[in-house]
């Protein structure tokens, strides 16, 4: 999906650059300083590419390179400027997309980090509330005097207080109904 869009964008840029190149040729004919500038640019590019080609093919680079005539130099400079324009726009688009993508990814990571911190804080608060409820039921039992009770009464009272505390926890946190291991089993450590 992305490759056809890139090709279409490149084709659109090249099509858009053709009128710019034609305009440059027209301006080169009207303004002598601009014409001189782009002719010098085209001649320098011609010398550079010719020397590179001669090096690649193993020919002597000391040979005299014949300069382009003015019309060919203007055409070459217009093509060079057009291609430079295409590549700079395409490069800017790539840089923009990479920066936008990295900012988007950073925002997602920050949002996830904040959500995790909020969940951890809420878990700590819930654990403290559960501990407080369970400890209050144990402290109620501690204020009574078990020596006055028979052994059976002592255990019945203890069971009723534990059930009351369990009921308080389940009423406050209905999600714990499915995980009753929090309220049944071992006695919580209060301190």
Legacy VTK file of the C-alpha trace (Angstrom):
# vtk DataFile Version 3.0
C-alpha trace
ASCII
DATASET POLYDATA
POINTS 191 float
0.000 0.000 0.000
2.737 2.478 0.931
4.978 1.711 -2.072
2.421 2.796 -4.725
1.779 5.980 -2.742
5.517 6.734 -2.658
5.828 6.110 -6.391
2.803 8.281 -7.073
4.236 11.029 -4.859
7.595 10.866 -6.646
5.885 11.056 -10.021
3.810 14.016 -8.845
6.954 15.798 -7.613
8.751 15.212 -10.900
5.736 16.491 -12.797
5.604 19.504 -10.511
9.323 20.181 -11.032
9.115 20.305 -14.836
7.414 23.720 -14.863
10.003 24.925 -12.341
12.815 23.805 -14.651
11.134 25.506 -17.610
10.763 28.674 -15.563
14.475 28.518 -14.665
15.392 28.270 -18.339
13.210 31.257 -19.101
14.731 33.266 -16.222
18.224 32.311 -17.366
17.526 33.933 -20.712
16.228 37.147 -19.114
18.735 37.739 -16.309
22.408 37.624 -17.289
23.728 37.211 -13.710
21.421 34.265 -13.014
22.303 32.778 -16.411
26.017 33.096 -15.641
25.486 31.481 -12.201
23.622 28.414 -13.479
25.992 27.979 -16.431
28.958 27.919 -14.018
27.072 25.446 -11.802
26.344 23.193 -14.806
29.961 23.369 -16.041
31.281 22.434 -12.561
28.840 19.515 -12.385
29.869 18.413 -15.909
33.577 18.468 -14.982
32.928 16.537 -11.754
30.791 13.816 -13.377
33.180 13.442 -16.321
36.183 13.012 -13.990
34.272 10.474 -11.902
33.311 8.485 -15.003
36.898 8.532 -16.249
38.139 7.255 -12.847
35.523 4.501 -12.783
36.470 3.301 -16.269
40.204 3.583 -15.542
40.943 6.388 -18.006
43.296 9.284 -17.395
41.708 12.137 -15.431
44.342 14.643 -16.544
42.730 15.038 -19.960
41.165 18.367 -20.825
37.399 18.296 -20.415
35.588 20.223 -23.101
32.956 22.589 -21.594
29.286 22.361 -22.512
27.829 24.970 -24.851
25.585 27.556 -23.174
22.221 26.033 -24.114
23.231 22.558 -22.957
24.650 24.067 -19.757
21.399 25.930 -19.074
19.408 22.726 -19.741
21.734 20.675 -17.502
21.554 23.277 -14.711
17.762 23.383 -14.910
17.634 19.576 -14.715
20.089 19.596 -11.812
18.086 22.181 -9.882
14.856 20.293 -10.605
16.327 17.016 -9.320
17.775 18.774 -6.282
14.326 20.195 -5.567
12.701 16.748 -5.888
15.220 15.091 -3.576
15.108 17.863 -0.989
11.297 17.755 -0.836
11.336 13.949 -0.620
14.045 14.059 2.072
12.101 16.636 4.055
8.986 14.449 3.808
10.902 11.419 5.111
12.408 13.416 7.997
8.991 14.839 8.880
7.397 11.369 8.882
10.154 9.895 11.076
9.838 12.738 13.598
6.034 12.492 13.625
6.214 8.744 14.157
8.717 9.048 17.017
6.617 11.740 18.732
3.525 9.564 18.393
5.365 6.568 19.843
6.676 8.666 22.746
3.144 9.884 23.525
1.846 6.298 23.530
4.631 5.152 25.865
4.014 8.078 28.232
0.281 7.341 28.314
0.935 3.653 29.070
3.397 4.588 31.819
0.855 6.924 33.424
-1.866 4.255 33.241
0.418 1.696 34.873
1.349 4.150 37.646
-2.336 4.941 38.252
-3.195 1.231 38.455
-0.317 0.552 40.847
-1.366 3.460 43.061
-4.996 2.249 43.057
-3.832 -1.288 43.926
-1.863 0.065 46.890
-4.876 2.061 48.093
-7.173 -0.972 47.808
-4.685 -3.177 49.642
-4.487 -0.629 52.479
-8.291 -0.422 52.717
-8.637 -4.213 52.792
-5.933 -4.459 55.425
-7.656 -1.778 57.526
-11.013 -3.579 57.357
-9.491 -6.919 58.253
-7.435 -5.414 61.064
-10.489 -3.633 62.488
-12.324 -6.960 62.743
-9.332 -8.472 64.530
-9.071 -5.489 66.872
-12.773 -5.804 67.737
-12.121 -9.369 68.682
-9.090 -8.380 70.731
-11.110 -5.912 72.870
-13.436 -8.631 74.076
-12.309 -10.811 76.915
-12.091 -14.381 75.669
-11.385 -15.782 79.135
-15.003 -15.255 80.106
-16.189 -17.405 77.223
-16.190 -21.087 76.836
-14.043 -22.496 74.114
-17.046 -22.943 71.794
-18.274 -19.374 72.400
-14.785 -18.066 71.689
-14.625 -19.766 68.289
-18.211 -18.807 67.407
-17.456 -15.157 68.211
-14.235 -15.312 66.216
-16.055 -16.840 63.222
-18.798 -14.188 63.333
-16.273 -11.337 63.400
-14.305 -12.891 60.548
-17.494 -13.287 58.503
-18.466 -9.680 59.249
-15.071 -8.432 58.099
-15.247 -10.624 55.012
-18.709 -9.269 54.232
-17.431 -5.667 54.577
-14.578 -6.346 52.193
-16.814 -8.046 49.634
-19.391 -5.253 49.811
-16.735 -2.592 49.317
-14.819 -4.508 46.638
-17.226 -6.750 44.688
-14.444 -7.843 42.353
-12.990 -9.881 45.230
-16.008 -12.210 45.265
-14.305 -14.272 42.584
-10.983 -14.273 44.461
-11.937 -15.171 47.987
-8.423 -16.173 48.890
-7.929 -12.586 50.110
-10.503 -12.938 52.893
-10.514 -16.622 53.715
-7.568 -18.580 54.904
-4.757 -17.056 56.878
-5.182 -14.214 59.316
-3.783 -10.854 58.099
-0.856 -9.282 59.855
-1.926 -5.992 61.434
0.634 -3.554 62.583
LINES 1 192
191 0 1 2 3 4 5 6 7 8 9 10 11 12 13 14 15 16 17 18 19 20 21 22 23 24 25 26 27 28 29 30 31 32 33 34 35 36 37 38 39 40 41 42 43 44 45 46 47 48 49 50 51 52 53 54 55 56 57 58 59 60 61 62 63 64 65 66 67 68 69 70 71 72 73 74 75 76 77 78 79 80 81 82 83 84 85 86 87 88 89 90 91 92 93 94 95 96 97 98 99 100 101 102 103 104 105 106 107 108 109 110 111 112 113 114 115 116 117 118 119 120 121 122 123 124 125 126 127 128 129 130 131 132 133 134 135 136 137 138 139 140 141 142 143 144 145 146 147 148 149 150 151 152 153 154 155 156 157 158 159 160 161 162 163 164 165 166 167 168 169 170 171 172 173 174 175 176 177 178 179 180 181 182 183 184 185 186 187 188 189 190
